Amino acid sequence: MLKMGFRWFGAQDDPITLSQIRQIPGTTQVVGALYDVPVGEVWPLEKIQALKKQVTDANLSLEVIESVNIHDDIKIGKPSRDRYIENYQQTIRNLAKCGIKVICYNFMPIFDWIRTDLAYPLPDGSTVMRFEHQQVEKSPEEMIATVQNNANGFELPGWEPERLARVQRLFTDYRDVDAAKLRANLKYFLDAIIPVCEECDVKMAMHPDDPPMSLFGLPRIYKNRDDMQQILAMHDSPYNGLTICTGSLGENPANDLPTIIREFVSRDRVPFMHVRNIKFMNEQGDFHESAHLSREGSLDMVAIMQALHEKHFDGYIRPDHGRNIWGETGRPGYGLYDRALGIAYLNGIWETLDHEK
């Protein structure tokens, strides 16, 4: 049975309430995080416990964290990385004490994800996030300014202002980090934390690069099936797992999502799924987010859910970026209404597949 979740940014920063999430049929999980702890520092046990209590008091469960971000010194391979890895190990232990089962994370340099427009208007009056290749030919500073100007005043995950303020220094720090070195630094990180995960029964679930291609000369190492195989081989343990995000991997049409899902779910290495749709705009591969329905986008959502169903996926799953609809002016891509519709659609496909057995 699917463990359906909904990403929530906390009572202080999210206009969506836990009581609203609780009313979405079939939703039992909140996918949360601590957003006030600096990257690289230990997540205090009492803060995790407070977040857990908020969620459980609303009759929901908190078993997936997205994300415990990884300090750039770990990705770059600086001598200081060992201190930050020790902090990460302690954070895993603290999360385990609060019943957390999965940590979603990424290993993307500088930018956790990239869109060039956060409020692209669709013909139906909704707005969505969009990516245009031509726009990333600008300087990183120009792109950052464009994105921040239409973020509706919200801090976007992975685009925290204090981090982006030092973007030029980060580019300097990453200048000698190619794909091979980034992979070596990921292996160093996994070799240190996976034994702790095994002790604590917490699975790591690495998120794909978004988009799955090199931008601004920065390496990307989770773009496709071969990359996924390399990541799992770095530390062969069921606790070294993957998040499959259909939208991120689907941004490369060469990625056969149902085939990828069947292979890695069969191997029990996918504890977490992000299921969303995108729509390609032209032959250059520009795209925008879309409603979750297959006919609204370019990905076959029924085939994706069929692959999960066929392999008896019983892990955690959530809808992802949706449209801002019905006058909603919250965080771009993370409104209530379209993600709730996405949950209804995904659950509807799953129930239909159950009845077809």
Secondary structure, 3 states (H helix, E strand, C coil): CCEEEEECCCCCCCCCCHHHHHCCCCCCEEEECCCCCCCCCCCCHHHHHHHHHHHHHCCCEEEEEECCCCCHHHHHCCCCHHHHHHHHHHHHHHHHHCCCCEEEECCCCCCCCCCCEEEEECCCCCEEEEECHHHHHCCHHHHHHHHHHCCCCCCCCCCCHHHHCCHHHHHHHCCCCCHHHHHHHHHHHHHHHHHHHHHHCCEEEECCCCCCCCECCECCCCCCHHHHHHHHHHCCCCCEEEEEEHHHHHCCCCCCHHHHHHHHHHCCCCCEEEECCEEECCCCCCEEECCCCHHHCCCCHHHHHHHHHHCCCCCEEEECCCCECCCCCCCCCCCCHHHHHHHHHHHHHHHHHHHCC
